[in-house]
Amino acid sequence: SKKIIIAIDGFSSTGKSTIAKQLAKQLGYAYVDTGAMYRAVTFFAMQHNYVSADFLKEKELIENLKNISLKFKYNEKLKFSEMYLNDKNIEKEIRTMEVSRMVSKVAAISAVRRKLVEQQQEMGKDKGLVMDGRDIGTVVFPDAELKLFMTASAEKRATRRYKELLDKGDKVSFEEVLQNVQQRDHIDSTRKDSPLIQAEDAIEFDNSDMGLKEQFERILNITERYI
Ligand code: C5P
């Protein structure tokens, strides 16, 4: 079998990363969560007071992008790659509701996207990669051999994200999570640079009424046609 690039895009909380991780493991491929990278830049921007609910100091953030170094390091115990910002593990910090509230504003900045896309393309140069995000099949790897576009109803997606946050002890209401998912989808799909859209050659995959096992079997089936 040959090594390929698998691009998985879609709206927030469609279960992209769960499927992408499983698929990578099954194929012996690397997995890259590009959302973690945008979240890391957002966390940096929050720490330096470049972004809040009321403002975005775009110029200051852009000037300081050179001080951001992002790395994924594999955690042997957790069997999972964790996000490091300037050599500090920030995996927990980037998964909070606070970061979710700001991330789409930061991800709309072209200079931020350019920096991260370049790093993402570098990670795919040897293929054998599953990457998930919003613009992987359209911008990062327009020539990816397999592109999936995941969809699910907003209610289903918010329910998933809500459970995840509750499990982690984040005190949020379902309403707030639903609102955040819808707001991010809106900003992500209407931004000028690299909006979230389904690539022409992507396979749409609606998992609203599908369990994990069924999803994985179906996606593995599709994948086997490409490798
Ligand atoms: O995937 P996740 O929900 O963690 O992504 C967080 C945010 O990062 C998205 O809502 C989007 O604004 C941004 N993002 C992006 N392009 C990507 C991945 C994520 O703009 N490839």
Residues whose N, C-alpha, C, O or C-beta is under 5 A from the ligand:
A	BS01	C5P	S12 T34 G35 A36 Y38 V103 S104 A107 D132 G133 R134 D135 R184 D188
